[in-house]
Amino acid sequence: DLTFHLRHTVHYGFDNLPIHLSIKGKDLNKEYELMIPVRDGSGMILGSALGDIVDLEHIVQEIRLQSGQDYEITINPATNQDIPDIMKIGVSISHQN
């Protein structure tokens, strides 16, 4: 699974964070435009908050990578706007049977 790790403040004013994801490998060269949900349909913040800081994990189920391959992954916000309340964006890959 491909999991995004997001740290932001409660002041981030949008329901989603648009992400541009690029994955390159031996037999793969794909680009994705993803929307990482930050709030649910009722406006409640997703993830776990401690004070004004929120940590959120989001699994992207539509992306599957082959085990034993090397990949270059690039993540960028898919917006030209300043996003000061986003503190950290990361990704992890885990193997699922």
N, CA, C and O atoms as CSV, one atom per row, in Angstrom:
chain,resi,resn,atom,element,x,y,z
A,1,ASP,N,N,0.833,-1.192,0.000
A,1,ASP,CA,C,0.000,0.000,0.000
A,1,ASP,C,C,0.871,1.246,0.000
A,1,ASP,O,O,1.982,1.244,0.531
A,2,LEU,N,N,0.363,2.287,-0.589
A,2,LEU,CA,C,1.014,3.589,-0.597
A,2,LEU,C,C,0.242,4.463,0.391
A,2,LEU,O,O,-0.952,4.696,0.206
A,3,THR,N,N,0.907,4.945,1.431
A,3,THR,CA,C,0.253,5.729,2.479
A,3,THR,C,C,0.865,7.116,2.549
A,3,THR,O,O,2.085,7.260,2.631
A,4,PHE,N,N,0.015,8.139,2.518
A,4,PHE,CA,C,0.462,9.509,2.716
A,4,PHE,C,C,0.400,9.843,4.194
A,4,PHE,O,O,-0.536,9.458,4.895
A,5,HIS,N,N,1.419,10.571,4.661
A,5,HIS,CA,C,1.486,11.057,6.035
A,5,HIS,C,C,1.481,12.578,5.949
A,5,HIS,O,O,2.345,13.183,5.315
A,6,LEU,N,N,0.514,13.168,6.584
A,6,LEU,CA,C,0.325,14.608,6.487
A,6,LEU,C,C,0.282,15.197,7.880
A,6,LEU,O,O,-0.413,14.686,8.758
A,7,ARG,N,N,1.024,16.272,8.081
A,7,ARG,CA,C,0.957,17.042,9.324
A,7,ARG,C,C,0.562,18.462,8.939
A,7,ARG,O,O,1.187,19.090,8.083
A,8,HIS,N,N,-0.481,18.950,9.583
A,8,HIS,CA,C,-0.970,20.296,9.285
A,8,HIS,C,C,-1.552,20.905,10.552
A,8,HIS,O,O,-1.726,20.221,11.560
A,9,THR,N,N,-1.846,22.182,10.490
A,9,THR,CA,C,-2.505,22.835,11.616
A,9,THR,C,C,-4.014,22.754,11.421
A,9,THR,O,O,-4.490,22.520,10.310
A,10,VAL,N,N,-4.757,22.946,12.494
A,10,VAL,CA,C,-6.213,22.939,12.400
A,10,VAL,C,C,-6.726,24.119,11.581
A,10,VAL,O,O,-7.909,24.172,11.244
A,11,HIS,N,N,-5.852,25.056,11.263
A,11,HIS,CA,C,-6.240,26.251,10.522
A,11,HIS,C,C,-6.233,26.049,9.008
A,11,HIS,O,O,-6.629,26.945,8.263
A,12,TYR,N,N,-5.777,24.861,8.543
A,12,TYR,CA,C,-5.835,24.582,7.105
A,12,TYR,C,C,-7.298,24.661,6.690
A,12,TYR,O,O,-8.129,23.911,7.203
A,13,GLY,N,N,-7.616,25.554,5.775
A,13,GLY,CA,C,-8.995,25.921,5.498
A,13,GLY,C,C,-9.713,25.145,4.411
A,13,GLY,O,O,-10.754,25.597,3.935
A,14,PHE,N,N,-9.202,24.002,4.002
A,14,PHE,CA,C,-9.826,23.260,2.904
A,14,PHE,C,C,-10.163,21.840,3.351
A,14,PHE,O,O,-9.619,21.347,4.340
A,15,ASP,N,N,-11.052,21.195,2.625
A,15,ASP,CA,C,-11.452,19.826,2.939
A,15,ASP,C,C,-10.447,18.798,2.418
A,15,ASP,O,O,-10.376,17.683,2.937
A,16,ASN,N,N,-9.674,19.167,1.400
A,16,ASN,CA,C,-8.720,18.261,0.758
A,16,ASN,C,C,-7.400,18.976,0.499
A,16,ASN,O,O,-7.333,20.205,0.465
A,17,LEU,N,N,-6.365,18.183,0.321
A,17,LEU,CA,C,-5.077,18.711,-0.118
A,17,LEU,C,C,-4.770,18.094,-1.476
A,17,LEU,O,O,-4.595,16.880,-1.577
A,18,PRO,N,N,-4.703,18.927,-2.537
A,18,PRO,CA,C,-4.373,18.384,-3.852
A,18,PRO,C,C,-2.878,18.062,-3.940
A,18,PRO,O,O,-2.031,18.896,-3.619
A,19,ILE,N,N,-2.574,16.847,-4.376
A,19,ILE,CA,C,-1.192,16.360,-4.451
A,19,ILE,C,C,-0.883,15.907,-5.873
A,19,ILE,O,O,-1.690,15.236,-6.516
A,20,HIS,N,N,0.296,16.287,-6.348
A,20,HIS,CA,C,0.821,15.746,-7.600
A,20,HIS,C,C,1.858,14.689,-7.222
A,20,HIS,O,O,2.830,14.981,-6.526
A,21,LEU,N,N,1.639,13.463,-7.688
A,21,LEU,CA,C,2.497,12.332,-7.356
A,21,LEU,C,C,3.087,11.773,-8.637
A,21,LEU,O,O,2.366,11.507,-9.599
A,22,SER,N,N,4.394,11.597,-8.647
A,22,SER,CA,C,5.099,11.000,-9.780
A,22,SER,C,C,5.819,9.750,-9.288
A,22,SER,O,O,6.548,9.792,-8.297
A,23,ILE,N,N,5.606,8.630,-9.994
A,23,ILE,CA,C,6.269,7.372,-9.648
A,23,ILE,C,C,6.997,6.862,-10.871
A,23,ILE,O,O,6.395,6.661,-11.926
A,24,LYS,N,N,8.299,6.652,-10.726
A,24,LYS,CA,C,9.112,6.138,-11.827
A,24,LYS,C,C,9.831,4.882,-11.375
A,24,LYS,O,O,10.367,4.819,-10.268
A,25,GLY,N,N,9.836,3.890,-12.239
A,25,GLY,CA,C,10.520,2.633,-11.968
A,25,GLY,C,C,10.931,1.986,-13.269
A,25,GLY,O,O,10.808,2.585,-14.337
A,26,LYS,N,N,11.416,0.769,-13.181
A,26,LYS,CA,C,11.909,0.043,-14.352
A,26,LYS,C,C,10.848,-0.041,-15.450
A,26,LYS,O,O,11.125,0.267,-16.609
A,27,ASP,N,N,9.642,-0.456,-15.084
A,27,ASP,CA,C,8.559,-0.603,-16.056
A,27,ASP,C,C,7.382,0.321,-15.759
A,27,ASP,O,O,6.251,0.042,-16.158
A,28,LEU,N,N,7.647,1.416,-15.062
A,28,LEU,CA,C,6.556,2.295,-14.650
A,28,LEU,C,C,6.994,3.750,-14.721
A,28,LEU,O,O,8.081,4.104,-14.264
A,29,ASN,N,N,6.157,4.577,-15.287
A,29,ASN,CA,C,6.369,6.022,-15.320
A,29,ASN,C,C,4.984,6.654,-15.319
A,29,ASN,O,O,4.402,6.900,-16.376
A,30,LYS,N,N,4.455,6.918,-14.107
A,30,LYS,CA,C,3.082,7.407,-13.994
A,30,LYS,C,C,3.031,8.692,-13.186
A,30,LYS,O,O,3.850,8.934,-12.300
A,31,GLU,N,N,2.043,9.502,-13.522
A,31,GLU,CA,C,1.763,10.745,-12.814
A,31,GLU,C,C,0.318,10.672,-12.315
A,31,GLU,O,O,-0.567,10.191,-13.023
A,32,TYR,N,N,0.093,11.144,-11.110
A,32,TYR,CA,C,-1.231,11.123,-10.504
A,32,TYR,C,C,-1.547,12.496,-9.926
A,32,TYR,O,O,-0.670,13.179,-9.396
A,33,GLU,N,N,-2.791,12.883,-10.036
A,33,GLU,CA,C,-3.322,14.048,-9.329
A,33,GLU,C,C,-4.281,13.493,-8.289
A,33,GLU,O,O,-5.320,12.937,-8.645
A,34,LEU,N,N,-3.955,13.634,-7.021
A,34,LEU,CA,C,-4.733,13.051,-5.943
A,34,LEU,C,C,-5.306,14.138,-5.044
A,34,LEU,O,O,-4.750,15.230,-4.932
A,35,MET,N,N,-6.423,13.821,-4.411
A,35,MET,CA,C,-7.002,14.691,-3.395
A,35,MET,C,C,-6.943,13.939,-2.067
A,35,MET,O,O,-7.635,12.937,-1.884
A,36,ILE,N,N,-6.122,14.422,-1.149
A,36,ILE,CA,C,-5.993,13.805,0.160
A,36,ILE,C,C,-7.032,14.458,1.087
A,36,ILE,O,O,-6.948,15.658,1.350
A,37,PRO,N,N,-8.006,13.688,1.582
A,37,PRO,CA,C,-9.029,14.289,2.442
A,37,PRO,C,C,-8.444,14.724,3.787
A,37,PRO,O,O,-7.716,13.975,4.439
A,38,VAL,N,N,-8.777,15.937,4.178
A,38,VAL,CA,C,-8.324,16.507,5.442
A,38,VAL,C,C,-9.496,16.645,6.421
A,38,VAL,O,O,-9.316,16.603,7.638
A,39,ARG,N,N,-10.697,16.808,5.861
A,39,ARG,CA,C,-11.925,16.915,6.665
A,39,ARG,C,C,-12.973,15.964,6.091
A,39,ARG,O,O,-12.963,15.650,4.900
A,40,ASP,N,N,-13.871,15.516,6.956
A,40,ASP,CA,C,-14.947,14.651,6.478
A,40,ASP,C,C,-16.086,15.503,5.907
A,40,ASP,O,O,-15.976,16.727,5.840
A,41,GLY,N,N,-17.167,14.858,5.500
A,41,GLY,CA,C,-18.287,15.557,4.876
A,41,GLY,C,C,-18.971,16.580,5.765
A,41,GLY,O,O,-19.608,17.508,5.266
A,42,SER,N,N,-18.848,16.422,7.072
A,42,SER,CA,C,-19.461,17.388,7.994
A,42,SER,C,C,-18.483,18.477,8.441
A,42,SER,O,O,-18.819,19.313,9.280
A,43,GLY,N,N,-17.271,18.462,7.876
A,43,GLY,CA,C,-16.288,19.494,8.203
A,43,GLY,C,C,-15.375,19.170,9.370
A,43,GLY,O,O,-14.543,19.992,9.752
A,44,MET,N,N,-15.520,17.975,9.946
A,44,MET,CA,C,-14.666,17.578,11.067
A,44,MET,C,C,-13.282,17.172,10.560
A,44,MET,O,O,-13.155,16.527,9.519
A,45,ILE,N,N,-12.266,17.551,11.296
A,45,ILE,CA,C,-10.887,17.248,10.917
A,45,ILE,C,C,-10.628,15.750,11.054
A,45,ILE,O,O,-10.974,15.141,12.066
A,46,LEU,N,N,-10.010,15.161,10.018
A,46,LEU,CA,C,-9.609,13.759,10.050
A,46,LEU,C,C,-8.226,13.646,10.679
A,46,LEU,O,O,-7.446,14.597,10.637
A,47,GLY,N,N,-7.924,12.510,11.252
A,47,GLY,CA,C,-6.618,12.301,11.859
A,47,GLY,C,C,-6.664,12.532,13.356
A,47,GLY,O,O,-7.736,12.656,13.949
A,48,SER,N,N,-5.487,12.589,13.958
A,48,SER,CA,C,-5.408,12.807,15.406
A,48,SER,C,C,-4.739,14.151,15.670
A,48,SER,O,O,-3.696,14.474,15.102
A,49,ALA,N,N,-5.371,14.919,16.549
A,49,ALA,CA,C,-4.893,16.272,16.843
A,49,ALA,C,C,-4.329,16.344,18.254
A,49,ALA,O,O,-4.842,15.718,19.182
A,50,LEU,N,N,-3.275,17.114,18.391
A,50,LEU,CA,C,-2.713,17.457,19.686
A,50,LEU,C,C,-2.537,18.968,19.668
A,50,LEU,O,O,-1.607,19.487,19.052
A,51,GLY,N,N,-3.431,19.661,20.342
A,51,GLY,CA,C,-3.434,21.117,20.253
A,51,GLY,C,C,-3.861,21.538,18.859
A,51,GLY,O,O,-4.906,21.109,18.370
A,52,ASP,N,N,-3.056,22.377,18.215
A,52,ASP,CA,C,-3.354,22.861,16.863
A,52,ASP,C,C,-2.732,22.006,15.770
A,52,ASP,O,O,-2.908,22.311,14.590
A,53,ILE,N,N,-2.012,20.948,16.121
A,53,ILE,CA,C,-1.292,20.121,15.151
A,53,ILE,C,C,-2.065,18.824,14.906
A,53,ILE,O,O,-2.483,18.149,15.847
A,54,VAL,N,N,-2.249,18.485,13.624
A,54,VAL,CA,C,-2.995,17.287,13.238
A,54,VAL,C,C,-2.084,16.368,12.437
A,54,VAL,O,O,-1.412,16.810,11.505
A,55,ASP,N,N,-2.061,15.093,12.801
A,55,ASP,CA,C,-1.362,14.063,12.033
A,55,ASP,C,C,-2.402,13.168,11.383
A,55,ASP,O,O,-3.340,12.707,12.033
A,56,LEU,N,N,-2.222,12.930,10.094
A,56,LEU,CA,C,-3.196,12.189,9.309
A,56,LEU,C,C,-2.475,11.190,8.420
A,56,LEU,O,O,-1.456,11.516,7.811
A,57,GLU,N,N,-3.003,9.974,8.345
A,57,GLU,CA,C,-2.515,8.973,7.397
A,57,GLU,C,C,-3.640,8.653,6.433
A,57,GLU,O,O,-4.787,8.477,6.843
A,58,HIS,N,N,-3.310,8.577,5.145
A,58,HIS,CA,C,-4.309,8.277,4.119
A,58,HIS,C,C,-3.732,7.253,3.153
A,58,HIS,O,O,-2.728,7.513,2.491
A,59,ILE,N,N,-4.371,6.081,3.072
A,59,ILE,CA,C,-3.932,5.020,2.161
A,59,ILE,C,C,-4.543,5.267,0.787
A,59,ILE,O,O,-5.750,5.473,0.657
A,60,VAL,N,N,-3.695,5.245,-0.231
A,60,VAL,CA,C,-4.149,5.394,-1.610
A,60,VAL,C,C,-4.271,3.999,-2.203
A,60,VAL,O,O,-3.273,3.404,-2.610
A,61,GLN,N,N,-5.488,3.477,-2.253
A,61,GLN,CA,C,-5.705,2.093,-2.641
A,61,GLN,C,C,-5.607,1.857,-4.137
A,61,GLN,O,O,-5.377,0.724,-4.561
A,62,GLU,N,N,-5.776,2.897,-4.953
A,62,GLU,CA,C,-5.743,2.685,-6.403
A,62,GLU,C,C,-4.329,2.566,-6.970
A,62,GLU,O,O,-4.163,2.309,-8.162
A,63,ILE,N,N,-3.310,2.750,-6.132
A,63,ILE,CA,C,-1.924,2.641,-6.598
A,63,ILE,C,C,-1.305,1.383,-6.002
A,63,ILE,O,O,-1.218,1.242,-4.783
A,64,ARG,N,N,-0.883,0.486,-6.859
A,64,ARG,CA,C,-0.233,-0.762,-6.437
A,64,ARG,C,C,1.155,-0.813,-7.072
A,64,ARG,O,O,1.313,-0.568,-8.268
A,65,LEU,N,N,2.148,-1.132,-6.260
A,65,LEU,CA,C,3.526,-1.237,-6.739
A,65,LEU,C,C,4.001,-2.672,-6.565
A,65,LEU,O,O,3.586,-3.364,-5.636
A,66,GLN,N,N,4.872,-3.112,-7.463
A,66,GLN,CA,C,5.382,-4.478,-7.398
A,66,GLN,C,C,6.466,-4.591,-6.320
A,66,GLN,O,O,7.330,-3.725,-6.183
A,67,SER,N,N,6.389,-5.670,-5.575
A,67,SER,CA,C,7.383,-5.960,-4.556
A,67,SER,C,C,8.732,-6.253,-5.211
A,67,SER,O,O,8.778,-6.858,-6.281
A,68,GLY,N,N,9.821,-5.833,-4.584
A,68,GLY,CA,C,11.167,-6.113,-5.073
A,68,GLY,C,C,11.662,-5.161,-6.139
A,68,GLY,O,O,12.751,-5.361,-6.675
A,69,GLN,N,N,10.898,-4.132,-6.465
A,69,GLN,CA,C,11.295,-3.147,-7.478
A,69,GLN,C,C,11.762,-1.861,-6.797
A,69,GLN,O,O,11.364,-1.571,-5.669
A,70,ASP,N,N,12.601,-1.097,-7.482
A,70,ASP,CA,C,13.020,0.212,-7.006
A,70,ASP,C,C,12.169,1.279,-7.688
A,70,ASP,O,O,11.917,1.208,-8.891
A,71,TYR,N,N,11.730,2.268,-6.911
A,71,TYR,CA,C,10.896,3.344,-7.441
A,71,TYR,C,C,11.427,4.689,-6.974
A,71,TYR,O,O,11.956,4.816,-5.870
A,72,GLU,N,N,11.278,5.679,-7.821
A,72,GLU,CA,C,11.544,7.072,-7.460
A,72,GLU,C,C,10.192,7.755,-7.351
A,72,GLU,O,O,9.434,7.807,-8.320
A,73,ILE,N,N,9.892,8.280,-6.166
A,73,ILE,CA,C,8.596,8.896,-5.909
A,73,ILE,C,C,8.817,10.371,-5.599
A,73,ILE,O,O,9.640,10.728,-4.756
A,74,THR,N,N,8.067,11.223,-6.299
A,74,THR,CA,C,8.124,12.666,-6.088
A,74,THR,C,C,6.729,13.147,-5.696
A,74,THR,O,O,5.741,12.806,-6.347
A,75,ILE,N,N,6.657,13.934,-4.639
A,75,ILE,CA,C,5.386,14.472,-4.142
A,75,ILE,C,C,5.483,15.994,-4.125
A,75,ILE,O,O,6.452,16.560,-3.619
A,76,ASN,N,N,4.463,16.648,-4.685
A,76,ASN,CA,C,4.380,18.097,-4.640
A,76,ASN,C,C,2.927,18.503,-4.458
A,76,ASN,O,O,2.030,17.834,-4.972
A,77,PRO,N,N,2.679,19.591,-3.733
A,77,PRO,CA,C,1.305,20.104,-3.708
A,77,PRO,C,C,0.888,20.483,-5.130
A,77,PRO,O,O,1.658,21.105,-5.862
A,78,ALA,N,N,-0.323,20.108,-5.515
A,78,ALA,CA,C,-0.806,20.383,-6.871
A,78,ALA,C,C,-1.570,21.697,-6.897
A,78,ALA,O,O,-2.715,21.761,-7.345
A,79,THR,N,N,-0.924,22.730,-6.414
A,79,THR,CA,C,-1.540,24.048,-6.394
A,79,THR,C,C,-0.443,25.103,-6.489
A,79,THR,O,O,0.687,24.888,-6.052
A,80,ASN,N,N,-0.792,26.222,-7.057
A,80,ASN,CA,C,0.160,27.334,-7.125
A,80,ASN,C,C,-0.018,28.272,-5.940
A,80,ASN,O,O,0.735,29.231,-5.773
A,81,GLN,N,N,-1.025,27.983,-5.117
A,81,GLN,CA,C,-1.293,28.821,-3.956
A,81,GLN,C,C,-0.368,28.457,-2.805
A,81,GLN,O,O,0.095,27.321,-2.696
A,82,ASP,N,N,-0.112,29.422,-1.963
A,82,ASP,CA,C,0.660,29.199,-0.754
A,82,ASP,C,C,-0.167,28.349,0.217
A,82,ASP,O,O,-1.352,28.618,0.413
A,83,ILE,N,N,0.439,27.340,0.819
A,83,ILE,CA,C,-0.272,26.494,1.792
A,83,ILE,C,C,0.501,26.487,3.112
A,83,ILE,O,O,1.126,25.488,3.468
A,84,PRO,N,N,0.453,27.601,3.828
A,84,PRO,CA,C,1.282,27.729,5.037
A,84,PRO,C,C,0.907,26.797,6.179
A,84,PRO,O,O,1.735,26.559,7.058
A,85,ASP,N,N,-0.302,26.264,6.199
A,85,ASP,CA,C,-0.715,25.424,7.320
A,85,ASP,C,C,-0.364,23.952,7.128
A,85,ASP,O,O,-0.650,23.134,8.003
A,86,ILE,N,N,0.252,23.600,5.999
A,86,ILE,CA,C,0.748,22.246,5.778
A,86,ILE,C,C,2.192,22.216,6.256
A,86,ILE,O,O,3.030,22.970,5.760
A,87,MET,N,N,2.485,21.350,7.215
A,87,MET,CA,C,3.816,21.319,7.805
A,87,MET,C,C,4.692,20.209,7.238
A,87,MET,O,O,5.910,20.360,7.139
A,88,LYS,N,N,4.056,19.075,6.859
A,88,LYS,CA,C,4.842,17.925,6.404
A,88,LYS,C,C,3.980,17.053,5.506
A,88,LYS,O,O,2.813,16.797,5.801
A,89,ILE,N,N,4.569,16.603,4.408
A,89,ILE,CA,C,3.933,15.620,3.534
A,89,ILE,C,C,4.955,14.511,3.315
A,89,ILE,O,O,6.083,14.776,2.901
A,90,GLY,N,N,4.568,13.286,3.589
A,90,GLY,CA,C,5.464,12.156,3.389
A,90,GLY,C,C,4.694,10.980,2.815
A,90,GLY,O,O,3.466,11.001,2.729
A,91,VAL,N,N,5.433,9.961,2.426
A,91,VAL,CA,C,4.808,8.761,1.879
A,91,VAL,C,C,5.569,7.539,2.385
A,91,VAL,O,O,6.788,7.576,2.551
A,92,SER,N,N,4.844,6.475,2.621
A,92,SER,CA,C,5.482,5.196,2.963
A,92,SER,C,C,4.845,4.114,2.104
A,92,SER,O,O,3.703,4.235,1.660
A,93,ILE,N,N,5.606,3.068,1.885
A,93,ILE,CA,C,5.154,1.928,1.089
A,93,ILE,C,C,5.250,0.702,1.966
A,93,ILE,O,O,6.286,0.439,2.576
A,94,SER,N,N,4.146,-0.056,2.026
A,94,SER,CA,C,4.157,-1.290,2.795
A,94,SER,C,C,3.659,-2.432,1.919
A,94,SER,O,O,2.842,-2.233,1.020
A,95,HIS,N,N,4.153,-3.607,2.191
A,95,HIS,CA,C,3.784,-4.791,1.422
A,95,HIS,C,C,2.571,-5.453,2.056
A,95,HIS,O,O,2.549,-5.714,3.259
A,96,GLN,N,N,1.576,-5.718,1.244
A,96,GLN,CA,C,0.367,-6.395,1.711
A,96,GLN,C,C,0.244,-7.726,0.994
A,96,GLN,O,O,0.466,-7.801,-0.215
A,97,ASN,N,N,-0.101,-8.756,1.710
A,97,ASN,CA,C,-0.294,-10.081,1.100
A,97,ASN,C,C,-1.675,-10.175,0.479
A,97,ASN,O,O,-2.029,-11.211,-0.084
